Amino acid sequence: MEQVAAEIARHAERELEALVSVSSPSGDVPGAEEAVSLCAAFAPAGAELERVPCSTKGYAPDLILRLTGTGSARLLLIGHLDTVVSNESHRPLERTGDRLVGSGTVDMKGGVVLAIGVMRALEQLPERFAEVSLLLVNDEEWRTEGLAHAERFASVDACLCFEAGQLAPTGEEGVVVKRKAAGTLRVHATGRSAHSGSAPDRGANALLGLAAAAQAVAAAHAPGGQREHLVAQVAPAALGQRALGLDVGAVLVELFDELVDAGRARRLGLDDRHAPAARSTP
């Protein structure tokens, strides 16, 4: 077993570097295709390659690598090639001390290269299985429908996901036997319109309603975002304010700076160019 593990590790870093060099955020078809091509190149020589429609419409087809043996057990290995990192924020692999750091290294291209290494090892033991399949999907980070391949693999004897886990409290490695479920609640707020100058208190602000919903979810430690696996990084809003005189822009900036000082917001390059143009009202 140690010899097999050493052989997998011998290839893993080089293959991981190649795979992480490809930016493949969810929905990026060219990036997904390049990642799939690399996995096909890393696959065992005797593996059959199959492209199957992705569960999410418009995404690149998923990849199945399959080995056939002379035994009786059917094993499914599963992973994904998409990441939550945008093309603009992508980082290639680099070594920091004894760590390998790069976009998607842990979630989960590191697991993908290990799974392919396991397949290469199992290729030498055909008497131990009837079939070993590796399913690599391209939409794990933002899938909103069910997994299209579930029925096909429903009868396998075992399924192993190579997504990274966490160390035990004692620092030991272990096998993750369950994961948290994920759910999405989409909220559409409808307020009541009113004139912001003459009767602002007669209105019901839909934006404030959404903010209250977001805070309620965040209080349960389940932050919502632009995608289900992301904490929201950007939330644009147009904020209006009425004030006597023509210094309304300065008033808004002062209000925002108070939020920053209170630690409830972060100033993102706000300067005089972002202050609204003042205009007199009748």
C-alpha positions in Angstrom: 0.0 0.0 0.0 2.8 2.4 0.8 4.4 1.8 -2.5 1.1 2.5 -4.3 0.7 5.7 -2.3 4.2 6.8 -3.2 3.6 6.2 -6.9 0.4 8.3 -6.7 2.2 11.1 -4.9 5.0 11.0 -7.4 2.6 12.1 -10.2 0.2 14.2 -8.1 2.1 17.5 -7.8 3.0 17.7 -11.4 -0.5 16.9 -12.5 -2.0 19.3 -10.0 0.2 22.1 -11.2 -1.1 21.5 -14.8 -4.7 21.3 -13.7 -4.6 24.4 -11.4 -3.0 26.4 -14.2 -6.3 26.1 -16.0 -8.9 28.6 -14.8 -12.3 26.8 -14.8 -15.0 28.7 -12.9 -18.5 27.3 -13.1 -20.0 28.0 -16.4 -16.8 28.7 -18.3 -17.0 26.2 -21.1 -13.4 26.8 -22.6 -11.9 26.4 -19.1 -13.9 23.2 -18.5 -12.9 21.7 -21.8 -9.2 22.3 -21.1 -9.5 20.8 -17.7 -11.3 17.8 -19.1 -8.6 17.3 -21.7 -5.9 17.2 -19.0 -7.8 14.6 -17.0 -8.2 12.5 -20.1 -4.4 12.7 -20.7 -3.7 11.7 -17.1 -6.2 8.8 -17.2 -5.0 5.1 -17.1 -4.1 3.8 -20.6 -6.9 1.2 -20.4 -9.7 3.6 -19.3 -12.7 4.3 -21.5 -13.5 8.0 -21.9 -17.1 9.1 -22.2 -18.6 12.6 -22.3 -22.1 12.9 -20.9 -24.4 16.0 -20.8 -23.9 18.1 -17.7 -26.8 18.4 -15.2 -26.8 22.2 -15.9 -27.8 23.4 -19.3 -25.2 25.3 -21.2 -22.3 23.9 -19.3 -19.5 21.7 -20.8 -20.3 18.0 -20.9 -19.1 16.0 -17.9 -16.4 13.3 -18.1 -16.6 9.7 -17.1 -13.4 7.5 -17.0 -14.2 3.8 -16.7 -12.1 0.7 -16.1 -13.5 -2.8 -16.5 -12.2 -5.7 -14.4 -12.9 -9.4 -13.8 -14.3 -9.1 -10.3 -17.7 -8.4 -9.0 -17.7 -5.0 -7.2 -18.7 -1.7 -8.8 -17.0 1.4 -7.5 -17.7 5.0 -8.3 -15.2 7.8 -7.7 -16.6 11.3 -8.0 -15.3 14.8 -8.2 -15.7 18.2 -10.0 -13.5 20.4 -12.1 -15.2 23.7 -11.7 -14.2 26.3 -9.1 -15.6 29.3 -7.3 -12.7 31.5 -8.4 -13.3 33.9 -11.3 -10.9 34.1 -14.3 -9.8 37.6 -13.1 -8.9 36.2 -9.6 -7.3 33.0 -10.7 -3.9 32.0 -9.1 -1.7 29.3 -10.6 -0.1 26.8 -8.3 2.8 27.9 -6.1 4.6 26.3 -3.2 4.5 28.1 0.2 6.6 26.1 2.6 5.2 22.6 2.6 1.9 23.8 1.2 0.7 24.0 -2.4 -1.5 27.0 -3.0 -3.6 27.9 -6.0 -7.1 28.4 -7.2 -9.1 25.1 -6.8 -6.2 23.2 -5.3 -8.3 22.0 -2.3 -11.7 22.4 -3.9 -11.1 20.2 -5.6 -8.4 19.6 -8.2 -6.1 18.1 -5.7 -8.8 15.4 -5.1 -9.2 14.9 -8.8 -5.5 14.1 -9.4 -5.6 11.7 -6.5 -8.7 10.0 -7.8 -7.0 9.5 -11.2 -4.0 8.1 -9.4 -6.2 5.6 -7.6 -7.6 4.5 -11.0 -4.1 4.0 -12.3 -3.3 1.8 -9.3 -6.6 -0.2 -9.6 -5.8 -0.8 -13.3 -3.1 -3.2 -12.1 -5.7 -5.2 -10.0 -8.5 -6.0 -12.4 -9.5 -9.1 -10.3 -10.6 -6.7 -7.5 -13.5 -5.1 -9.4 -16.0 -5.4 -12.2 -16.1 -1.7 -12.9 -14.5 1.4 -11.6 -15.8 4.8 -12.8 -14.6 8.3 -12.2 -17.3 10.9 -12.7 -16.0 14.5 -13.0 -18.7 17.1 -13.3 -18.4 20.8 -14.4 -21.2 22.3 -12.4 -20.8 21.3 -8.7 -20.3 24.8 -7.4 -23.5 26.2 -8.9 -25.9 23.4 -9.7 -29.5 24.3 -9.0 -31.1 21.0 -10.2 -30.6 17.4 -9.3 -27.5 15.4 -10.4 -28.4 14.0 -13.9 -26.2 10.9 -13.3 -27.7 9.7 -10.0 -29.9 7.0 -11.6 -27.1 5.6 -13.7 -24.8 5.0 -10.7 -27.5 4.2 -8.1 -26.5 0.5 -7.9 -22.8 0.9 -7.3 -21.4 -0.9 -4.3 -19.5 2.1 -3.0 -19.0 5.7 -3.9 -16.0 7.8 -2.8 -15.8 11.6 -3.2 -12.3 13.0 -3.3 -13.3 16.5 -2.0 -11.0 17.5 0.7 -12.0 17.2 4.4 -10.6 18.7 7.6 -8.2 17.3 10.2 -9.7 15.9 13.3 -9.3 18.0 16.5 -6.2 15.9 17.4 -4.6 16.7 14.0 -5.2 13.3 12.5 -6.5 12.7 9.0 -9.7 10.8 8.6 -12.5 9.9 6.1 -15.4 12.2 5.9 -18.6 10.1 6.1 -21.2 12.8 5.8 -21.5 16.4 4.6 -23.8 19.3 5.2 -26.8 19.6 3.0 -27.3 22.8 1.0 -30.5 24.7 0.3 -31.3 27.9 -1.4 -34.1 30.3 -0.6 -34.6 33.0 -3.3 -36.3 36.1 -1.9 -38.1 38.7 -4.0 -39.1 41.7 -1.9 -42.0 44.0 -2.8 -42.3 47.2 -1.0 -44.7 50.2 -1.2 -43.7 53.2 -3.3 -43.8 56.7 -2.0 -42.2 60.0 -2.8 -38.8 60.2 -1.2 -39.0 63.9 -0.7 -42.5 64.7 0.5 -43.7 61.4 2.0 -40.8 59.0 2.6 -42.3 57.4 5.7 -45.4 56.3 3.8 -43.3 53.9 1.7 -42.1 50.4 2.5 -38.5 50.0 1.3 -38.0 46.6 -0.4 -34.2 46.9 -0.1 -34.5 47.1 3.7 -36.7 44.0 3.6 -34.1 42.1 1.7 -31.4 43.3 4.1 -33.4 41.9 7.0 -33.8 38.6 5.2 -30.1 38.4 4.6 -29.3 39.2 8.2 -31.7 36.5 9.4 -29.9 33.9 7.2 -26.5 35.1 8.2 -27.4 34.8 11.9 -27.8 31.1 11.2 -24.2 31.0 9.9 -25.4 30.3 6.4 -24.4 33.4 4.4 -26.1 33.8 1.0 -24.2 35.0 -2.0 -24.3 35.5 -5.8 -23.8 31.7 -5.9 -24.8 29.1 -3.3 -21.2 28.3 -2.4 -20.0 31.9 -2.1 -20.3 34.6 0.5 -21.5 37.7 -1.3 -18.5 39.8 -2.2 -20.3 42.7 -3.9 -23.8 44.1 -3.3 -24.5 47.2 -5.4 -27.2 49.6 -4.3 -28.2 53.2 -5.2 -28.7 55.2 -2.0 -30.6 58.4 -2.1 -30.7 61.2 0.5 -32.5 64.5 0.8 -30.9 67.4 2.6 -31.2 71.2 2.7 -28.6 73.0 0.7 -26.3 71.6 -2.1 -24.0 69.5 0.1 -26.1 66.4 -0.2 -23.2 64.5 -1.7 -21.0 65.3 1.3 -23.8 64.2 3.6 -24.0 60.8 2.0 -20.2 60.3 2.1 -20.3 61.3 5.8 -23.1 58.7 6.5 -21.2 56.0 4.7 -17.9 56.8 6.6 -19.8 56.4 9.8 -20.8 52.9 8.7 -17.2 52.2 7.9 -16.0 53.4 11.3 -18.6 51.2 13.0 -17.2 48.2 11.2 -20.5 47.5 9.3 -19.2 48.2 5.8 -15.9 48.5 4.0 -15.0 51.6 2.0 -14.2 50.5 -1.6 -12.4 53.3 -3.3 -15.0 55.9 -2.4 -13.9 59.4 -3.4 -15.4 62.7 -4.6 -16.1 61.3 -8.0 -18.6 58.8 -6.5 -20.5 61.5 -4.6 -23.8 62.3 -6.3 -24.2 65.5 -8.1 -26.2 67.9 -6.0 -29.3 69.6 -7.5 -31.8 72.0 -6.0 -35.4 70.9 -5.6 -38.4 73.2 -5.8 
